[in-house]
């Protein structure tokens, strides 16, 4: 791992205590050019992690608070008539940033959520009959509360599949929570964070991660995992080709963070639990929705 990446991890871990694996997964997700979904109960540090990653990587970011009355124009922008020039001028919305912090994304209606679909897949938005490119790099780091909470709209499968990873933070361990209680306020720590990287440096690191060697044997293992999900009658549908590509890129990023120039099966096994839960859905009556499906697949497919 490069010294700058190690410094970035250390800085984020100084703010988000006791969640080293989740922080590493989040950074691997961004190195793999993927969007990140952080799901958990309110108050466990989801937004703090999103802010810390954006600030540490030196990326321009906008925070959007998703609410039930949010409209697509509030995200994308709109053309507003200017009397002096007698024409409509486009006023860009907050989506025109390198990182979008979509806070409580499932509080918004499906109509508002759909405003992100094209942006997340193609890095552009179509507004007023014109296609407008988004900044490069472009990421969505979204937080969402459990779907059973009041006022939450479940994200559609098409949008879930656009998130490379979904991670959960959970409650902190006893020692980490004691440090949190005795430590400085997280908002003050966030305000003091400095950028460890800049966009050009981060994009160069992305290119390095994508160049990590992948052997044919590793591809055989990855395809076996994908086939296991598709041939299992317990699932309504298997992992998509997009999920397979995402898993490959995430494994390369994980290997890069481990300081290796090749991917091994352990890298795939490290990232798969963050790629599977929001993509696999149980067939009716055949599986408990709370089951650890990634663990099932990893257990059933032998390492070559």
Phi and psi in degrees as GROMACS dihedral restraints (atoms count N, CA, C in turn):
[ dihedral_restraints ]
;  ai    aj    ak    al  type     phi  dphi    fc
    3     4     5     6     1   -70.2    20    10
    4     5     6     7     1   151.9    20    10
    6     7     8     9     1   -58.0    20    10
    7     8     9    10     1   -35.8    20    10
    9    10    11    12     1   -66.1    20    10
   10    11    12    13     1   -39.1    20    10
   12    13    14    15     1   -67.9    20    10
   13    14    15    16     1   -40.0    20    10
   15    16    17    18     1   -62.9    20    10
   16    17    18    19     1   -40.7    20    10
   18    19    20    21     1   -63.6    20    10
   19    20    21    22     1   -39.8    20    10
   21    22    23    24     1   -63.4    20    10
   22    23    24    25     1   -45.4    20    10
   24    25    26    27     1   -60.6    20    10
   25    26    27    28     1   -44.0    20    10
   27    28    29    30     1   -62.0    20    10
   28    29    30    31     1   -40.0    20    10
   30    31    32    33     1   -66.9    20    10
   31    32    33    34     1   -43.9    20    10
   33    34    35    36     1   -66.0    20    10
   34    35    36    37     1   -39.9    20    10
   36    37    38    39     1   -66.7    20    10
   37    38    39    40     1   -21.7    20    10
   39    40    41    42     1   -71.9    20    10
   40    41    42    43     1   -24.9    20    10
   42    43    44    45     1   -95.2    20    10
   43    44    45    46     1   -45.3    20    10
   45    46    47    48     1   -99.6    20    10
   46    47    48    49     1   100.4    20    10
   48    49    50    51     1   -83.8    20    10
   49    50    51    52     1   139.1    20    10
   51    52    53    54     1    72.1    20    10
   52    53    54    55     1    17.2    20    10
   54    55    56    57     1  -126.5    20    10
   55    56    57    58     1    47.5    20    10
   57    58    59    60     1   -60.0    20    10
   58    59    60    61     1   -41.6    20    10
   60    61    62    63     1   -67.1    20    10
   61    62    63    64     1   -42.6    20    10
   63    64    65    66     1   -65.2    20    10
   64    65    66    67     1   -38.2    20    10
   66    67    68    69     1   -64.3    20    10
   67    68    69    70     1   -42.3    20    10
   69    70    71    72     1   -65.6    20    10
   70    71    72    73     1   -39.5    20    10
   72    73    74    75     1   -62.7    20    10
   73    74    75    76     1   -42.3    20    10
   75    76    77    78     1   -61.7    20    10
   76    77    78    79     1   -42.6    20    10
   78    79    80    81     1   -68.4    20    10
   79    80    81    82     1   -39.4    20    10
   81    82    83    84     1   -61.7    20    10
   82    83    84    85     1   -38.0    20    10
   84    85    86    87     1   -60.1    20    10
   85    86    87    88     1   -44.1    20    10
   87    88    89    90     1   -72.3    20    10
   88    89    90    91     1   -36.3    20    10
   90    91    92    93     1   -63.4    20    10
   91    92    93    94     1   -30.9    20    10
   93    94    95    96     1   -84.7    20    10
   94    95    96    97     1     9.4    20    10
   96    97    98    99     1    63.9    20    10
   97    98    99   100     1    34.7    20    10
   99   100   101   102     1  -110.4    20    10
  100   101   102   103     1   161.1    20    10
  102   103   104   105     1   -90.7    20    10
  103   104   105   106     1   149.7    20    10
  105   106   107   108     1  -119.1    20    10
  106   107   108   109     1   131.6    20    10
  108   109   110   111     1  -115.0    20    10
  109   110   111   112     1   123.8    20    10
  111   112   113   114     1  -112.2    20    10
  112   113   114   115     1   114.5    20    10
  114   115   116   117     1  -118.4    20    10
  115   116   117   118     1   130.8    20    10
  117   118   119   120     1  -179.1    20    10
  118   119   120   121     1   178.8    20    10
  120   121   122   123     1   -67.7    20    10
  121   122   123   124     1   157.0    20    10
  123   124   125   126     1   -61.6    20    10
  124   125   126   127     1   144.0    20    10
  126   127   128   129     1    90.0    20    10
  127   128   129   130     1     8.3    20    10
  129   130   131   132     1  -100.2    20    10
  130   131   132   133     1     0.9    20    10
  132   133   134   135     1   109.0    20    10
  133   134   135   136     1    18.7    20    10
  135   136   137   138     1   -62.7    20    10
  136   137   138   139     1   -52.3    20    10
  138   139   140   141     1   -67.6    20    10
  139   140   141   142     1   -34.1    20    10
  141   142   143   144     1   -61.4    20    10
  142   143   144   145     1   -44.2    20    10
  144   145   146   147     1   -62.9    20    10
  145   146   147   148     1   -43.8    20    10
  147   148   149   150     1   -61.0    20    10
  148   149   150   151     1   -45.9    20    10
  150   151   152   153     1   -62.9    20    10
  151   152   153   154     1   -43.5    20    10
  153   154   155   156     1   -64.0    20    10
  154   155   156   157     1   -40.6    20    10
  156   157   158   159     1   -63.9    20    10
  157   158   159   160     1   -47.1    20    10
  159   160   161   162     1   -62.8    20    10
  160   161   162   163     1   -44.4    20    10
  162   163   164   165     1   -68.1    20    10
  163   164   165   166     1   -41.4    20    10
  165   166   167   168     1   -65.7    20    10
  166   167   168   169     1   -36.3    20    10
  168   169   170   171     1   -82.9    20    10
  169   170   171   172     1    -1.6    20    10
  171   172   173   174     1    70.2    20    10
  172   173   174   175     1    27.3    20    10
  174   175   176   177     1   -97.5    20    10
  175   176   177   178     1   142.4    20    10
  177   178   179   180     1   -69.0    20    10
  178   179   180   181     1   128.4    20    10
  180   181   182   183     1  -137.3    20    10
  181   182   183   184     1   151.6    20    10
  183   184   185   186     1  -124.6    20    10
  184   185   186   187     1   141.4    20    10
  186   187   188   189     1  -103.3    20    10
  187   188   189   190     1   129.8    20    10
  189   190   191   192     1  -117.8    20    10
  190   191   192   193     1   120.7    20    10
  192   193   194   195     1   -87.5    20    10
  193   194   195   196     1   110.9    20    10
  195   196   197   198     1   -80.5    20    10
  196   197   198   199     1   126.7    20    10
  198   199   200   201     1  -133.3    20    10
  199   200   201   202     1   169.3    20    10
  201   202   203   204     1   -65.7    20    10
  202   203   204   205     1   -23.2    20    10
  204   205   206   207     1   -99.9    20    10
  205   206   207   208     1     9.5    20    10
  207   208   209   210     1   -68.3    20    10
  208   209   210   211     1   137.9    20    10
  210   211   212   213     1  -111.3    20    10
  211   212   213   214     1   155.3    20    10
  213   214   215   216     1   -53.6    20    10
  214   215   216   217     1   -37.8    20    10
  216   217   218   219     1   -64.3    20    10
  217   218   219   220     1   -27.3    20    10
  219   220   221   222     1   -67.1    20    10
  220   221   222   223     1   -21.2    20    10
  222   223   224   225     1   -97.8    20    10
  223   224   225   226     1   -47.3    20    10
  225   226   227   228     1   -86.0    20    10
  226   227   228   229     1   -31.9    20    10
  228   229   230   231     1   107.2    20    10
  229   230   231   232     1   178.4    20    10
  231   232   233   234     1  -156.1    20    10
  232   233   234   235     1   158.7    20    10
  234   235   236   237     1   -89.5    20    10
  235   236   237   238     1   125.5    20    10
  237   238   239   240     1  -118.7    20    10
  238   239   240   241     1   135.0    20    10
  240   241   242   243     1   -71.6    20    10
  241   242   243   244     1   130.7    20    10
  243   244   245   246     1  -108.0    20    10
  244   245   246   247     1   116.4    20    10
  246   247   248   249     1   -64.7    20    10
  247   248   249   250     1   -37.7    20    10
  249   250   251   252     1   -65.5    20    10
  250   251   252   253     1   -42.6    20    10
  252   253   254   255     1   -91.8    20    10
  253   254   255   256     1    -8.3    20    10
  255   256   257   258     1    56.8    20    10
  256   257   258   259     1    40.5    20    10
  258   259   260   261     1  -153.2    20    10
  259   260   261   262     1   167.8    20    10
  261   262   263   264     1   -87.1    20    10
  262   263   264   265     1   131.1    20    10
  264   265   266   267     1  -113.4    20    10
  265   266   267   268     1   134.9    20    10
  267   268   269   270     1   -81.2    20    10
  268   269   270   271     1   130.0    20    10
  270   271   272   273     1  -110.9    20    10
  271   272   273   274     1   107.8    20    10
  273   274   275   276     1   -65.0    20    10
  274   275   276   277     1   145.0    20    10
  276   277   278   279     1   -87.8    20    10
  277   278   279   280     1  -177.8    20    10
  279   280   281   282     1   -66.7    20    10
  280   281   282   283     1   -11.6    20    10
  282   283   284   285     1   -68.0    20    10
  283   284   285   286     1   -16.3    20    10
  285   286   287   288     1   -83.4    20    10
  286   287   288   289     1    68.8    20    10
  288   289   290   291     1  -147.5    20    10
  289   290   291   292     1   164.3    20    10
  291   292   293   294     1   -73.5    20    10
  292   293   294   295     1   -31.2    20    10
  294   295   296   297     1  -131.1    20    10
  295   296   297   298     1   128.4    20    10
  297   298   299   300     1  -106.1    20    10
  298   299   300   301     1   120.1    20    10
  300   301   302   303     1   -93.0    20    10
  301   302   303   304     1    96.0    20    10
  303   304   305   306     1   -88.0    20    10
  304   305   306   307     1    93.0    20    10
  306   307   308   309     1   -82.1    20    10
  307   308   309   310     1   127.3    20    10
  309   310   311   312     1    53.3    20    10
  310   311   312   313     1    56.0    20    10
  312   313   314   315     1   -58.9    20    10
  313   314   315   316     1   -30.4    20    10
  315   316   317   318     1   -86.0    20    10
  316   317   318   319     1    10.8    20    10
  318   319   320   321     1   -84.1    20    10
  319   320   321   322     1   -17.9    20    10
  321   322   323   324     1   -87.4    20    10
  322   323   324   325     1   160.0    20    10
  324   325   326   327     1   -71.1    20    10
  325   326   327   328     1   159.6    20    10
  327   328   329   330     1   -54.9    20    10
  328   329   330   331     1   -32.9    20    10
  330   331   332   333     1   -62.6    20    10
  331   332   333   334     1   -43.4    20    10
  333   334   335   336     1   -70.7    20    10
  334   335   336   337     1   -38.7    20    10
  336   337   338   339     1   -60.7    20    10
  337   338   339   340     1   -35.9    20    10
  339   340   341   342     1   -65.4    20    10
  340   341   342   343     1   -17.2    20    10
  342   343   344   345     1   -64.5    20    10
  343   344   345   346     1   -19.0    20    10
  345   346   347   348     1   -91.3    20    10
  346   347   348   349     1   -11.8    20    10
  348   349   350   351     1   -60.0    20    10
  349   350   351   352     1   -54.0    20    10
  351   352   353   354     1   -65.3    20    10
  352   353   354   355     1   -39.9    20    10
  354   355   356   357     1   -61.5    20    10
  355   356   357   358     1   -42.8    20    10
  357   358   359   360     1   -71.7    20    10
  358   359   360   361     1   -30.0    20    10
  360   361   362   363     1   -90.8    20    10
  361   362   363   364     1   -39.5    20    10
  363   364   365   366     1  -117.7    20    10
  364   365   366   367     1    -3.9    20    10
  366   367   368   369     1    66.9    20    10
  367   368   369   370     1    29.8    20    10
  369   370   371   372     1  -153.0    20    10
  370   371   372   373     1   165.1    20    10
  372   373   374   375     1  -134.7    20    10
  373   374   375   376     1   147.3    20    10
  375   376   377   378     1  -107.5    20    10
  376   377   378   379     1   115.7    20    10
  378   379   380   381     1  -135.6    20    10
  379   380   381   382     1   132.6    20    10
  381   382   383   384     1    53.2    20    10
  382   383   384   385     1    39.5    20    10
  384   385   386   387     1    75.3    20    10
  385   386   387   388     1    10.1    20    10
  387   388   389   390     1  -127.6    20    10
  388   389   390   391     1   138.8    20    10
  390   391   392   393     1   -92.5    20    10
  391   392   393   394     1   126.2    20    10
  393   394   395   396     1  -120.0    20    10
  394   395   396   397     1   124.6    20    10
  396   397   398   399     1   -72.2    20    10
  397   398   399   400     1   150.7    20    10
  399   400   401   402     1   -96.8    20    10
  400   401   402   403     1   161.6    20    10
  402   403   404   405     1   -59.5    20    10
  403   404   405   406     1   157.0    20    10
  405   406   407   408     1  -118.9    20    10
  406   407   408   409     1   130.3    20    10
  408   409   410   411     1   -73.1    20    10
  409   410   411   412     1   164.6    20    10
  411   412   413   414     1  -132.7    20    10
  412   413   414   415     1   126.6    20    10
  414   415   416   417     1  -134.8    20    10
  415   416   417   418     1   148.9    20    10
  417   418   419   420     1  -112.7    20    10
  418   419   420   421     1   119.2    20    10
  420   421   422   423     1  -110.1    20    10
  421   422   423   424     1   107.3    20    10
  423   424   425   426     1  -110.5    20    10
  424   425   426   427     1   145.9    20    10
  426   427   428   429     1  -114.2    20    10
  427   428   429   430     1   147.1    20    10
  429   430   431   432     1  -145.3    20    10
  430   431   432   433     1   148.3    20    10
  432   433   434   435     1   -87.9    20    10
  433   434   435   436     1   158.9    20    10
  435   436   437   438     1   -51.8    20    10
  436   437   438   439     1   138.6    20    10
  438   439   440   441     1   -64.0    20    10
  439   440   441   442     1   -21.3    20    10
  441   442   443   444     1   -79.0    20    10
  442   443   444   445     1    -6.2    20    10
  444   445   446   447     1   -75.7    20    10
  445   446   447   448     1   155.8    20    10
  447   448   449   450     1   -64.6    20    10
  448   449   450   451     1   133.9    20    10
  450   451   452   453     1    84.1    20    10
  451   452   453   454     1    12.9    20    10
  453   454   455   456     1  -101.6    20    10
  454   455   456   457     1   136.3    20    10
  456   457   458   459     1  -106.5    20    10
  457   458   459   460     1   123.5    20    10
  459   460   461   462     1   -63.8    20    10
  460   461   462   463     1   139.5    20    10
  462   463   464   465     1   -72.7    20    10
  463   464   465   466     1   138.5    20    10
  465   466   467   468     1   -67.3    20    10
  466   467   468   469     1   156.4    20    10
  468   469   470   471     1   -57.9    20    10
  469   470   471   472     1   -37.2    20    10
  471   472   473   474     1   -62.3    20    10
  472   473   474   475     1   -35.0    20    10
  474   475   476   477     1   -81.0    20    10
  475   476   477   478     1   -37.3    20    10
  477   478   479   480     1   -58.3    20    10
  478   479   480   481     1   -39.7    20    10
  480   481   482   483     1   -67.4    20    10
  481   482   483   484     1   -18.4    20    10
  483   484   485   486     1   -79.5    20    10
  484   485   486   487     1   -15.3    20    10
  486   487   488   489     1   -85.0    20    10
  487   488   489   490     1   121.3    20    10
  489   490   491   492     1   -63.0    20    10
  490   491   492   493     1   -44.3    20    10
  492   493   494   495     1  -131.6    20    10
  493   494   495   496     1   149.6    20    10
  495   496   497   498     1  -125.8    20    10
  496   497   498   499     1   123.9    20    10
  498   499   500   501     1  -122.2    20    10
  499   500   501   502     1   156.6    20    10
  501   502   503   504     1  -119.6    20    10
  502   503   504   505     1   140.4    20    10
  504   505   506   507     1   -89.8    20    10
  505   506   507   508     1   -44.7    20    10
  507   508   509   510     1    72.8    20    10
  508   509   510   511     1   173.9    20    10
  510   511   512   513     1   -73.4    20    10
  511   512   513   514     1   148.6    20    10
  513   514   515   516     1   -70.7    20    10
  514   515   516   517     1   155.0    20    10
  516   517   518   519     1   -66.5    20    10
  517   518   519   520     1   165.6    20    10
  519   520   521   522     1   -58.1    20    10
  520   521   522   523     1   -47.5    20    10
  522   523   524   525     1   -66.3    20    10
  523   524   525   526     1   -41.0    20    10
  525   526   527   528     1   -65.7    20    10
  526   527   528   529     1   -38.0    20    10
  528   529   530   531     1   -68.7    20    10
  529   530   531   532     1   -34.9    20    10
  531   532   533   534     1   -63.8    20    10
  532   533   534   535     1   -43.0    20    10
  534   535   536   537     1   -62.5    20    10
  535   536   537   538     1   -36.9    20    10
  537   538   539   540     1   -65.4    20    10
  538   539   540   541     1   -42.6    20    10
  540   541   542   543     1   -68.3    20    10
  541   542   543   544     1   -34.7    20    10
  543   544   545   546     1   -89.0    20    10
  544   545   546   547     1   -13.6    20    10
  546   547   548   549     1   -87.1    20    10
  547   548   549   550     1  -172.1    20    10
  549   550   551   552     1   -76.4    20    10
  550   551   552   553     1   152.7    20    10
  552   553   554   555     1   -58.4    20    10
  553   554   555   556     1   135.9    20    10
  555   556   557   558     1   -62.0    20    10
  556   557   558   559     1   -33.1    20    10
  558   559   560   561     1   -66.3    20    10
  559   560   561   562     1   -36.7    20    10
  561   562   563   564     1   -68.5    20    10
  562   563   564   565     1   -38.4    20    10
  564   565   566   567     1   -65.0    20    10
  565   566   567   568     1   -41.5    20    10
  567   568   569   570     1   -61.3    20    10
  568   569   570   571     1   -40.4    20    10
  570   571   572   573     1   -64.8    20    10
  571   572   573   574     1   -25.5    20    10
  573   574   575   576     1   -92.1    20    10
  574   575   576   577     1    -7.1    20    10
  576   577   578   579     1   -63.8    20    10
  577   578   579   580     1   139.7    20    10
  579   580   581   582     1  -114.7    20    10
  580   581   582   583     1   157.0    20    10
  582   583   584   585     1   -73.4    20    10
  583   584   585   586     1   123.8    20    10
  585   586   587   588     1   -83.7    20    10
  586   587   588   589     1   -32.7    20    10
  588   589   590   591     1  -124.1    20    10
  589   590   591   592     1   171.6    20    10
  591   592   593   594     1  -122.1    20    10
  592   593   594   595     1   168.1    20    10
  594   595   596   597     1   -55.0    20    10
  595   596   597   598     1   -40.7    20    10
  597   598   599   600     1   -65.1    20    10
  598   599   600   601     1   -42.0    20    10
  600   601   602   603     1   -65.2    20    10
  601   602   603   604     1   -40.5    20    10
  603   604   605   606     1   -67.3    20    10
  604   605   606   607     1   -40.5    20    10
  606   607   608   609     1   -64.3    20    10
  607   608   609   610     1   -34.0    20    10
  609   610   611   612     1   -65.8    20    10
  610   611   612   613     1   -39.9    20    10
  612   613   614   615     1   -65.7    20    10
  613   614   615   616     1   -36.0    20    10
  615   616   617   618     1   -60.3    20    10
  616   617   618   619     1   -42.9    20    10
  618   619   620   621     1   -63.8    20    10
  619   620   621   622     1   -39.3    20    10
  621   622   623   624     1   -64.6    20    10
  622   623   624   625     1   -40.8    20    10
  624   625   626   627     1   -65.2    20    10
  625   626   627   628     1   -39.1    20    10
  627   628   629   630     1   -69.9    20    10
  628   629   630   631     1   -19.2    20    10
  630   631   632   633     1   -87.6    20    10
  631   632   633   634     1    -1.2    20    10
  633   634   635   636     1   -60.4    20    10
  634   635   636   637     1   134.3    20    10
  636   637   638   639     1   -68.2    20    10
  637   638   639   640     1   138.7    20    10
  639   640   641   642     1  -125.9    20    10
  640   641   642   643     1   121.1    20    10
  642   643   644   645     1   -83.3    20    10
  643   644   645   646     1   164.1    20    10
  645   646   647   648     1   -63.6    20    10
  646   647   648   649     1   -36.3    20    10
  648   649   650   651     1   -63.8    20    10
  649   650   651   652     1   -37.2    20    10
  651   652   653   654     1   -66.8    20    10
  652   653   654   655     1   -40.2    20    10
  654   655   656   657     1   -64.5    20    10
  655   656   657   658     1   -36.9    20    10
  657   658   659   660     1   -59.5    20    10
  658   659   660   661     1   -43.1    20    10
  660   661   662   663     1   -65.0    20    10
  661   662   663   664     1   -43.8    20    10
  663   664   665   666     1   -63.7    20    10
  664   665   666   667     1   -42.7    20    10
  666   667   668   669     1   -66.4    20    10
  667   668   669   670     1   -32.6    20    10
  669   670   671   672     1   -65.2    20    10
  670   671   672   673     1   -38.3    20    10
  672   673   674   675     1   -65.6    20    10
  673   674   675   676     1   -42.9    20    10
  675   676   677   678     1   -63.6    20    10
  676   677   678   679     1   -43.3    20    10
  678   679   680   681     1   -64.5    20    10
  679   680   681   682     1   -36.1    20    10
  681   682   683   684     1   -62.3    20    10
  682   683   684   685     1   -37.4    20    10
  684   685   686   687     1   -72.0    20    10
  685   686   687   688     1   -31.7    20    10
  687   688   689   690     1   -82.2    20    10
  688   689   690   691     1   -25.6    20    10
  690   691   692   693     1   -97.9    20    10
  691   692   693   694     1     5.4    20    10
  693   694   695   696     1   -93.9    20    10
  694   695   696   697     1   116.5    20    10
  696   697   698   699     1   -67.1    20    10
  697   698   699   700     1   -13.0    20    10
  699   700   701   702     1   -73.0    20    10
  700   701   702   703     1   -17.4    20    10
  702   703   704   705     1  -102.2    20    10
  703   704   705   706     1   141.5    20    10
  705   706   707   708     1   -66.1    20    10
  706   707   708   709     1   -33.9    20    10
  708   709   710   711     1  -156.8    20    10
  709   710   711   712     1   152.5    20    10
  711   712   713   714     1   -87.2    20    10
  712   713   714   715     1  -174.0    20    10
  714   715   716   717     1   -71.9    20    10
  715   716   717   718     1   137.9    20    10
  717   718   719   720     1   -80.1    20    10
  718   719   720   721     1   163.9    20    10
  720   721   722   723     1   -56.4    20    10
  721   722   723   724     1   -34.7    20    10
  723   724   725   726     1   -62.3    20    10
  724   725   726   727     1   -37.9    20    10
  726   727   728   729     1   -65.7    20    10
  727   728   729   730     1   -38.1    20    10
  729   730   731   732     1   -63.6    20    10
  730   731   732   733     1   -45.4    20    10
  732   733   734   735     1   -62.6    20    10
  733   734   735   736     1   -41.4    20    10
  735   736   737   738     1   -63.1    20    10
  736   737   738   739     1   -40.0    20    10
  738   739   740   741     1   -64.5    20    10
  739   740   741   742     1   -40.7    20    10
  741   742   743   744     1   -61.9    20    10
  742   743   744   745     1   -48.4    20    10
  744   745   746   747     1   -66.7    20    10
  745   746   747   748     1   -37.1    20    10
  747   748   749   750     1   -67.2    20    10
  748   749   750   751     1   -38.7    20    10
  750   751   752   753     1   -64.7    20    10
  751   752   753   754     1   -38.7    20    10
  753   754   755   756     1   -61.8    20    10
  754   755   756   757     1   -43.7    20    10
  756   757   758   759     1   -65.1    20    10
  757   758   759   760     1   -38.6    20    10
  759   760   761   762     1   -65.1    20    10
  760   761   762   763     1   -43.5    20    10
  762   763   764   765     1   -61.6    20    10
  763   764   765   766     1   -39.8    20    10
  765   766   767   768     1   -61.4    20    10
  766   767   768   769     1   -42.2    20    10
  768   769   770   771     1   -68.2    20    10
  769   770   771   772     1   -24.3    20    10
  771   772   773   774     1   -83.5    20    10
  772   773   774   775     1    -4.1    20    10
  774   775   776   777     1    83.9    20    10
  775   776   777   778     1    20.0    20    10
  777   778   779   780     1  -108.1    20    10
  778   779   780   781     1   156.7    20    10
  780   781   782   783     1  -106.0    20    10
  781   782   783   784     1    18.0    20    10
  783   784   785   786     1  -148.0    20    10
  784   785   786   787     1   155.0    20    10
  786   787   788   789     1   -95.9    20    10
  787   788   789   790     1   137.2    20    10
  789   790   791   792     1  -122.3    20    10
  790   791   792   793     1   163.4    20    10
  792   793   794   795     1   -54.5    20    10
  793   794   795   796     1   -31.3    20    10
  795   796   797   798     1   -62.9    20    10
  796   797   798   799     1   -28.9    20    10
  798   799   800   801     1   -68.5    20    10
  799   800   801   802     1   -41.5    20    10
  801   802   803   804     1   -63.6    20    10
  802   803   804   805     1   -42.6    20    10
  804   805   806   807     1   -67.3    20    10
  805   806   807   808     1   -26.8    20    10
  807   808   809   810     1   -73.8    20    10
  808   809   810   811     1   -36.1    20    10
  810   811   812   813     1   -95.7    20    10
  811   812   813   814     1   -21.9    20    10
  813   814   815   816     1   -58.7    20    10
  814   815   816   817     1   -40.1    20    10
  816   817   818   819     1   -59.5    20    10
  817   818   819   820     1   -20.7    20    10
  819   820   821   822     1   -90.9    20    10
  820   821   822   823     1   -12.6    20    10
  822   823   824   825     1   -98.1    20    10
  823   824   825   826     1   -20.8    20    10
  825   826   827   828     1   -89.3    20    10
  826   827   828   829     1   -45.3    20    10
  828   829   830   831     1   -56.8    20    10
  829   830   831   832     1   -32.5    20    10
  831   832   833   834     1   -94.0    20    10
  832   833   834   835     1     4.8    20    10
  834   835   836   837     1  -115.7    20    10
  835   836   837   838     1   -25.6    20    10
  837   838   839   840     1  -101.3    20    10
  838   839   840   841     1   133.8    20    10
  840   841   842   843     1  -127.1    20    10
  841   842   843   844     1   136.3    20    10
  843   844   845   846     1   -71.7    20    10
  844   845   846   847     1   145.0    20    10
  846   847   848   849     1   -65.9    20    10
  847   848   849   850     1   149.2    20    10
  849   850   851   852     1   -57.0    20    10
  850   851   852   853     1   123.0    20    10
  852   853   854   855     1    77.3    20    10
  853   854   855   856     1     0.0    20    10
  855   856   857   858     1  -102.6    20    10
  856   857   858   859     1   -11.3    20    10
  858   859   860   861     1  -157.1    20    10
  859   860   861   862     1   147.8    20    10
  861   862   863   864     1   -75.5    20    10
  862   863   864   865     1   125.2    20    10
  864   865   866   867     1   -57.0    20    10
  865   866   867   868     1   -22.4    20    10
  867   868   869   870     1   -86.3    20    10
  868   869   870   871     1    -2.0    20    10
  870   871   872   873     1   -64.2    20    10
  871   872   873   874     1   152.1    20    10
  873   874   875   876     1   -86.3    20    10
  874   875   876   877     1    92.4    20    10
  876   877   878   879     1   -71.5    20    10
  877   878   879   880     1   -34.8    20    10
  879   880   881   882     1   -62.0    20    10
  880   881   882   883     1   -41.8    20    10
  882   883   884   885     1   -63.2    20    10
  883   884   885   886     1   -37.7    20    10
  885   886   887   888     1   -61.2    20    10
  886   887   888   889     1   -46.7    20    10
  888   889   890   891     1   -66.3    20    10
  889   890   891   892     1   -44.6    20    10
  891   892   893   894     1   -64.0    20    10
  892   893   894   895     1   -33.1    20    10
  894   895   896   897     1   -72.8    20    10
  895   896   897   898     1   -34.6    20    10
  897   898   899   900     1   -85.9    20    10
  898   899   900   901     1   -19.2    20    10
  900   901   902   903     1  -105.3    20    10
  901   902   903   904     1   116.3    20    10
  903   904   905   906     1   -70.4    20    10
  904   905   906   907     1   149.1    20    10
  906   907   908   909     1   -75.1    20    10
  907   908   909   910     1   129.9    20    10
